[in-house]
Amino acid sequence: MFHTFFVHLFPMNRNLLTAALALFLIGANNLRAQSLESSFEFLKLPVSAHSSSLGGHAISLDQSDPTLYIQNPALLSAVDRRLLGLNAMTWFSGTTIAGAQFCNMFDERSVYAFNARYVDYGKMRETTPDGTQTGTFRAKDMAVGATYTYLLTDNLSGGLTGNFICSRYGSMTSVAVGVDIGLLYSLPDQGVTLALAATNLGGQIKAFENTFQKLPFDLTASVSFRLSHAPLRFTVSMDNLTRWDKSDYHFAENEKAGFGEIFKRHLSAGVDFLLTDRFYIAAGLNMRNRIELAGQGNKGLTGITLGTGLRIGRIMFDLSYGKYQVSESSLICNFAFNI
């Protein structure tokens, strides 16, 4: 049933997918540095525990995982079986963040998937401009998407995701359509993978009070390389590649805002300790989080992420720790089942 539905939904062959990837590169080139104001910021929240444990933007991990492709649709090409994935993230008290994924193969060269993301911020006070409470309301964000990935050559895969996005805050609703596009180039003999992905291309079709804003577009590049004589894999990533203006980032008062400081805010890196084929430990550093979220003179573990993963039979489990906002740390849990 899914196979028939997807064939009609995405009648995409190699030439059509190649054309879509070309359009992505043209569109990304036209997206110059943007202001910090955008809608649907929840789309930036991490989903993959493994990617998060490597600094948050590791889009070049060529492995079968039902959450990795959320950041780079091309990573879906590594899925070699039918998988059901579930994810959850701890956040502020009263907030629920969760999601689910379903992945399956068409054939040896193509894979499809569906995913859903949900954020419930809980019950909030509703007040008038002078502070008088008039009641309560709930705030929720949701996104559902469908992904198709094709192996363009023996070393190059491309992927495309279409997302339907909705936010409902009290009686107000905002709706958008977004597209994610990615490429993955693998050199298995050298243990190297390179990736490029553009996420959240698209825009709102309904906005709060008719105030339309851009989606939080991101262009990310990443490279992973595994040492041949040691159980280590290093990943280096750069995100926000279309944003190079001082106004795109937060600088403390009297803090230097030269090119070097802006460049550091694009970088993240991590290392996997591949202890066995079924167990890893990972650590990473996100430079932007380290710089912008740390308190004055008290960085601690800010910007540092840690994680681990275990494969037991048909079950996969991943867990990561990170600090993605100023006041609290967060845990991300991924479960996947081979069905």
N, C-alpha and C positions, 0 to 999 in steps of 0.2 A: 504494500500500500504506500509506504513512504517513498519507495523507489519511483512508482508511477507518478505520485504527486510532485516529486522534485524534478522529474524529467520535464513536466509541463511548466513548473514554476521557473526553472532555470534551464532552458533548452540551449545550454552553453557548450560549444566545442572549443577546441584549442585556439582557433583564430579569434573567436568572439572574446574569450577571456584575455587574450593578448591585447586586443583593442581596448578592453576595459582597463587594463593595467596602464596602457599608454595614456588614456584619458586621466587616470589618477595622477600620473606624473605631471601632466599639463596643469591640472587643477591645483595640485600642491604647489607648483611653481608660482601660481597666481595668488596664493594666500601669503601675503607679506605679513610682517609683524603685526599682531593684533593686540587690542587692549585686553586687560585682564577680565573685562566684563563679558560673560557668556552665560548661556542657560544650560540646564541639565548637567551641572557640575558633578553629580553623582556618577556620571560615566567615567570619571577619572579614578574612582575608587578601585583598588586592586581586586582581582578575582582569583588569579592563580597564586597559590602559596609558594610554589617553586620560583616563579618569576619574581615575586615580592622579596623572597629571601636573598635574591641576587641584586638588590638595589631597586627593584620595581619596574624596570624597563627592559628586561631580558627577553627580547622577541626572537632570539636565534637559537632557542633550545629545540633541537630536532629530535623529539621523542614523543611517544604515544601518551598523551595527556589531554583529557577533555576540557581543560581550562586554559591552556596556553594560547589557543587560537583566538581567544577573545581580544588579545592585543595585536595579534598578527594572523589573519585568516589563513595564510600560507602554511602555518604550522599544523593545520589540520591534516596535511598530507602525510604526517608521521603516524597517524592513527591507523592501525592495521587490524582492528577488530571492532565489534559493536560495543559501545561503552555508554553507560549512564553515569553522569557526574552530578554531585551535589556540593555546594560550597556555602560557607557562612563566615561572617566577620564580626568581631566584637567592636563596638563603637561607644558612643555616649550612652549613659544609662537611659533605658526606655526606647532605644533605637534598635530596630531589627534589620539586618542586612543578610540576604540569602539569594541563592540562585540555583539553577539546574541546567544541565547540558545533556544532549543526546547526540551521539556520533555513530556513523555507519559508513561502510564502503559501498560505492557503486561497483567498482572494479579495481584492478591493480593500479590505475592511474588517477582515479577520482574518488573523493570522499565528500559527504555532506553532513551537516549538523544543524541542530536547533538549540537555542539557548534562551534563558529568561533570567532577568535580574530584578530584584525587588528591594526597595528601601522604605521602611516605615519609621518615621521620626517620632511616632507616638502622639499623645494628646497634648495640645498647647493651649495657652490662654488666648482668647480673642478679646482685644481691647479697642477702645476708641482712641483717637489721636491724643486726648488728654490723659490717657492711662486708665480710664474706667473699664473694668472687666465686664464684658457683655456675654460671655460664655466660653466655650472651648471648641476647638476644631482639630482635625487630624491632617497630617501632611504625608504624602506618599509619592515615591518615584518608581517607575516601572519601565522596563525595556524588554522586548522580545526580538529575536533575530534569527535569520536563516543564513547558512554559510555553504559555499561550494568551493572546493579546492581541486586543482588539476595539476598533474605532473607534466609540465610543459616539455622538459627534456629529462634525461636521466639525472641531472644535477639541479635543475631549476623547477620550482613549483610556484604557482600563483594562486591566490585566494581572494574571494569577494564575499562580504557580509552585508546584508540589508537589515536595518534595525528600525523597528517602530517604537517610539519613545513617548512616554506620557507622564506628566506630573499633575497631581491633584492636591491643592492646598486649600482646605476648607471647601468653599463653593466654586473656586476658580480652577480651571483646567488649562494646561498647555500641552500641545502635541507637536511632535517633530518626526521627520524621517531622516535617517542617517545611513551612511555607507562607509564601511571599512575595507581597505584594499591592502594586500601585502605580497611580498616576494620573499622567497627563501632559496639561497644558493648553497649547496652542500658539496664539500670535497671530503668524502669519507676516508680516503686513503691518507689525507693529511690531518684528519680530525678537526677540520675547520668548517664552520657554517657562518654565512653572512645573511643579514636580513634587513629589509626596509619595509615600513608599514605606515600608512596614513589612516588615522581613525577619526571618525565623526565628521566626515564630509557630509554636507546636507544642510538642512535648516528647518525652522519652525513652520508649521502650517496653521497653528493656532497658538496665540500667545496670551499671557496674563495681561489684561487691560490693553490689548493690542500693542504692547511694547515688544517688538520683535528683537531678538538677540541671536548671535551666532552660536553654533554648537562649539564645544571645547575641542577644536581641531588640534591634532598633534601629528607631527611627522617625526618618526623615530628610526634610527639606524642602530644595528647591533652586530657584534661579532663574538662567536664563541670558539675557543680552540682547546682541544684536549691534548695533554702531554702524552707522548707515546710510551714513556717508560715510568710513569707515575700516575696514580689514580686521581688526577687533578684535572678539572676543566675550568678555564677562566672565561668570563664574559664581561665585555665592555660595551656600554650603550650610551647613546646621546639622544635625548628627546627634545621636543620643542625646536626643531631645526629651522622653522620659519620665524622664530622670535628672537631677535638679537638687539632689541631696543631696551634701554634702561627702564622704561615705563612698563615693560612686560614682567618685571620682577620686583620683589620687595627688598629695599635697602634700608638699613638702619640709619638714623641721623648721623651725619658726618662719615658714613661708610663710603669708601671708594667705589665708583661705579664704572671702572674702565673695562676694556675688552676682556681682560683676564678674569675679572670677577664674574662677568656675564658668562664667559665660557665655562667656568666651573659649575655654574648652575644648570648646565646641560648634561653633566657627566654622572654616570652611575656605573658601578663595577661590582663583580662578585666572583666567588670561587666555590666550586662543588668539590667536596671530598667524596669520591665515588668508592666507598668502602667495599661494596659488592655490586653485582648487577641489580640487586633488589633493595639496596639501602644507601642513602647519601646523607651527608650533612652539608649545609651551605651557609655562607656568610656574605654579606654585601654592604655597600655604602652608597647612599644617595646624597650627592654633594649639595643639591639644592635644599633638601630637608635638613641636612646638617647645618647649613648656614642660616636658613631663614626661620627654622622652628626652634632653634636652641635659645635658651635664656641667656641673658648677659653673663658671660664668664662661666656658664654651667652647661656644657654641651652634653655630658654624660653619654648615653646610648642614642641620643637623637641622630637620626639619619642612618644608623646602623641596623641592619636586618639580619635575622638568624632563622634558619629553617632546617627541616629534616623531612625525609620521605621514605616510605616503606612499601614494598610490593609483596603481598602474600597470596599466592594462588591467583584467584580472579579478582582480588581486592587491591586497590591502591589507596594510600593515605598520605597526605602531605600537610604539614603544619608550619606556619611561619609567624615570627614576631617582628613588629615594627612600630615606629612612632610616626603616624601620619597626620597628627594635629598636635597643638601645643600642650594640651592638658593631660592627655592620656595615651597609653600604649594600646596596641591592638593585636589581636590574634586572628589569623586566617586559617580556616580548616577546609580541606578538600577531601572528599571521598569519591571514589570511582569504582564501578562494578562492571566486569565483563559479562554482558548478558547475551 
